[in-house]
Amino acid sequence: MATKKKKTVRRTTLRSSKGTKLYAVRNADGTFKDIQTYKRAHSADLRKTSKAEATTKKAKKTVKPKAAKRKATRKKAAKKKASAK
């Protein structure tokens, strides 16, 4: 049996009578399923990590950490000899 891929939800951007930007999600028949403010929906999207981000984050954790780099120490400048005049 083949597994169904979850279809991404398409959101339409609208403006309210006050001028606030809105996201509207529609049902298959075209009626509104959900209406959210753009600000709330966008911040929720940023909080949620995608599957691709999660796998790369997991892969980075399993990699051995590299040895700490040593700081380059500066050599002190040699003192100049006083020239006799």
PyRosetta script that sets phi, psi and omega in degrees:
from pyrosetta import init, pose_from_sequence

init()
pose = pose_from_sequence("MATKKKKTVRRTTLRSSKGTKLYAVRNADGTFKDIQTYKRAHSADLRKTSKAEATTKKAKKTVKPKAAKRKATRKKAAKKKASAK")
pose.set_psi(1, 131.0)
pose.set_omega(1, 179.2)
pose.set_phi(2, -84.0)
pose.set_psi(2, 140.2)
pose.set_omega(2, 178.6)
pose.set_phi(3, -85.7)
pose.set_psi(3, 145.1)
pose.set_omega(3, 179.5)
pose.set_phi(4, -82.7)
pose.set_psi(4, 137.4)
pose.set_omega(4, 175.0)
pose.set_phi(5, -80.8)
pose.set_psi(5, 136.7)
pose.set_omega(5, 178.6)
pose.set_phi(6, -75.1)
pose.set_psi(6, 124.4)
pose.set_omega(6, -178.6)
pose.set_phi(7, -77.5)
pose.set_psi(7, 134.2)
pose.set_omega(7, 178.9)
pose.set_phi(8, -69.4)
pose.set_psi(8, 144.3)
pose.set_omega(8, -177.9)
pose.set_phi(9, -81.1)
pose.set_psi(9, 128.4)
pose.set_omega(9, 177.4)
pose.set_phi(10, -89.9)
pose.set_psi(10, 132.0)
pose.set_omega(10, 179.3)
pose.set_phi(11, -115.5)
pose.set_psi(11, 135.1)
pose.set_omega(11, 177.9)
pose.set_phi(12, -97.9)
pose.set_psi(12, 135.6)
pose.set_omega(12, 176.9)
pose.set_phi(13, -91.9)
pose.set_psi(13, 133.5)
pose.set_omega(13, 179.4)
pose.set_phi(14, -132.3)
pose.set_psi(14, 170.8)
pose.set_omega(14, 173.5)
pose.set_phi(15, -121.4)
pose.set_psi(15, 137.6)
pose.set_omega(15, 177.5)
pose.set_phi(16, -79.6)
pose.set_psi(16, 176.0)
pose.set_omega(16, 179.6)
pose.set_phi(17, -65.4)
pose.set_psi(17, -25.9)
pose.set_omega(17, 177.2)
pose.set_phi(18, -80.3)
pose.set_psi(18, -16.1)
pose.set_omega(18, -179.2)
pose.set_phi(19, 102.3)
pose.set_psi(19, 4.1)
pose.set_omega(19, 179.0)
pose.set_phi(20, -73.7)
pose.set_psi(20, 137.3)
pose.set_omega(20, 179.5)
pose.set_phi(21, -76.9)
pose.set_psi(21, 134.3)
pose.set_omega(21, -177.8)
pose.set_phi(22, -126.8)
pose.set_psi(22, 153.4)
pose.set_omega(22, 171.0)
pose.set_phi(23, -108.9)
pose.set_psi(23, 132.0)
pose.set_omega(23, 177.3)
pose.set_phi(24, -121.9)
pose.set_psi(24, 129.2)
pose.set_omega(24, 176.9)
pose.set_phi(25, -106.3)
pose.set_psi(25, 131.6)
pose.set_omega(25, -177.6)
pose.set_phi(26, -107.0)
pose.set_psi(26, 152.5)
pose.set_omega(26, 172.7)
pose.set_phi(27, -77.4)
pose.set_psi(27, 177.2)
pose.set_omega(27, 178.0)
pose.set_phi(28, -63.5)
pose.set_psi(28, -32.3)
pose.set_omega(28, -179.3)
pose.set_phi(29, -83.2)
pose.set_psi(29, -2.3)
pose.set_omega(29, 174.4)
pose.set_phi(30, 100.1)
pose.set_psi(30, -7.3)
pose.set_omega(30, 178.5)
pose.set_phi(31, -79.5)
pose.set_psi(31, 158.8)
pose.set_omega(31, -179.4)
pose.set_phi(32, -72.5)
pose.set_psi(32, 127.1)
pose.set_omega(32, 177.9)
pose.set_phi(33, -92.6)
pose.set_psi(33, -42.5)
pose.set_omega(33, -175.7)
pose.set_phi(34, -152.5)
pose.set_psi(34, 138.6)
pose.set_omega(34, 175.3)
pose.set_phi(35, -127.0)
pose.set_psi(35, 126.1)
pose.set_omega(35, 179.8)
pose.set_phi(36, -129.9)
pose.set_psi(36, 158.0)
pose.set_omega(36, 173.1)
pose.set_phi(37, -74.3)
pose.set_psi(37, 147.2)
pose.set_omega(37, -179.0)
pose.set_phi(38, -59.4)
pose.set_psi(38, -41.5)
pose.set_omega(38, -177.0)
pose.set_phi(39, -59.8)
pose.set_psi(39, -46.3)
pose.set_omega(39, -178.9)
pose.set_phi(40, -68.1)
pose.set_psi(40, -44.9)
pose.set_omega(40, -177.7)
pose.set_phi(41, -66.7)
pose.set_psi(41, -40.4)
pose.set_omega(41, -179.0)
pose.set_phi(42, -67.1)
pose.set_psi(42, -42.0)
pose.set_omega(42, 179.0)
pose.set_phi(43, -66.9)
pose.set_psi(43, -34.3)
pose.set_omega(43, 176.3)
pose.set_phi(44, -66.8)
pose.set_psi(44, -38.4)
pose.set_omega(44, 177.6)
pose.set_phi(45, -62.9)
pose.set_psi(45, -39.3)
pose.set_omega(45, -179.5)
pose.set_phi(46, -70.3)
pose.set_psi(46, -33.0)
pose.set_omega(46, 178.8)
pose.set_phi(47, -70.6)
pose.set_psi(47, -32.4)
pose.set_omega(47, -176.7)
pose.set_phi(48, -80.8)
pose.set_psi(48, 130.4)
pose.set_omega(48, 178.1)
pose.set_phi(49, -94.0)
pose.set_psi(49, 140.5)
pose.set_omega(49, -179.9)
pose.set_phi(50, -78.5)
pose.set_psi(50, 166.7)
pose.set_omega(50, 178.8)
pose.set_phi(51, -62.8)
pose.set_psi(51, -38.8)
pose.set_omega(51, -179.5)
pose.set_phi(52, -64.0)
pose.set_psi(52, -42.3)
pose.set_omega(52, 178.5)
pose.set_phi(53, -65.7)
pose.set_psi(53, -39.9)
pose.set_omega(53, -178.9)
pose.set_phi(54, -64.5)
pose.set_psi(54, -41.1)
pose.set_omega(54, -179.3)
pose.set_phi(55, -69.0)
pose.set_psi(55, -38.7)
pose.set_omega(55, 178.9)
pose.set_phi(56, -69.5)
pose.set_psi(56, -35.6)
pose.set_omega(56, 177.8)
pose.set_phi(57, -64.8)
pose.set_psi(57, -41.1)
pose.set_omega(57, 179.5)
pose.set_phi(58, -65.9)
pose.set_psi(58, -40.8)
pose.set_omega(58, 179.9)
pose.set_phi(59, -65.4)
pose.set_psi(59, -37.1)
pose.set_omega(59, 179.4)
pose.set_phi(60, -66.9)
pose.set_psi(60, -34.1)
pose.set_omega(60, -179.5)
pose.set_phi(61, -68.2)
pose.set_psi(61, -34.4)
pose.set_omega(61, -177.1)
pose.set_phi(62, -77.3)
pose.set_psi(62, -19.7)
pose.set_omega(62, 179.4)
pose.set_phi(63, -71.3)
pose.set_psi(63, 137.1)
pose.set_omega(63, 179.5)
pose.set_phi(64, -65.1)
pose.set_psi(64, 137.7)
pose.set_omega(64, 177.7)
pose.set_phi(65, -70.6)
pose.set_psi(65, 143.0)
pose.set_omega(65, -179.8)
pose.set_phi(66, -74.9)
pose.set_psi(66, 157.2)
pose.set_omega(66, 178.0)
pose.set_phi(67, -65.4)
pose.set_psi(67, 145.0)
pose.set_omega(67, -178.4)
pose.set_phi(68, -65.6)
pose.set_psi(68, 139.0)
pose.set_omega(68, 179.8)
pose.set_phi(69, -77.2)
pose.set_psi(69, 143.2)
pose.set_omega(69, 176.8)
pose.set_phi(70, -84.7)
pose.set_psi(70, 144.2)
pose.set_omega(70, 176.6)
pose.set_phi(71, -76.0)
pose.set_psi(71, 138.3)
pose.set_omega(71, 178.8)
pose.set_phi(72, -74.1)
pose.set_psi(72, 122.7)
pose.set_omega(72, 179.7)
pose.set_phi(73, -89.9)
pose.set_psi(73, 138.0)
pose.set_omega(73, 179.8)
pose.set_phi(74, -84.5)
pose.set_psi(74, 138.8)
pose.set_omega(74, 175.1)
pose.set_phi(75, -80.7)
pose.set_psi(75, 141.1)
pose.set_omega(75, 178.5)
pose.set_phi(76, -73.3)
pose.set_psi(76, 141.2)
pose.set_omega(76, -179.5)
pose.set_phi(77, -69.1)
pose.set_psi(77, 139.7)
pose.set_omega(77, 179.4)
pose.set_phi(78, -70.1)
pose.set_psi(78, 142.6)
pose.set_omega(78, 179.8)
pose.set_phi(79, -69.5)
pose.set_psi(79, 138.9)
pose.set_omega(79, 178.1)
pose.set_phi(80, -78.4)
pose.set_psi(80, 141.4)
pose.set_omega(80, 178.3)
pose.set_phi(81, -80.9)
pose.set_psi(81, 139.0)
pose.set_omega(81, 178.5)
pose.set_phi(82, -71.3)
pose.set_psi(82, 126.1)
pose.set_omega(82, 179.5)
pose.set_phi(83, -88.4)
pose.set_psi(83, 138.1)
pose.set_omega(83, -179.3)
pose.set_phi(84, -85.2)
pose.set_psi(84, 132.3)
pose.set_omega(84, 179.0)
pose.set_phi(85, -113.8)
pose.dump_pdb("model.pdb")
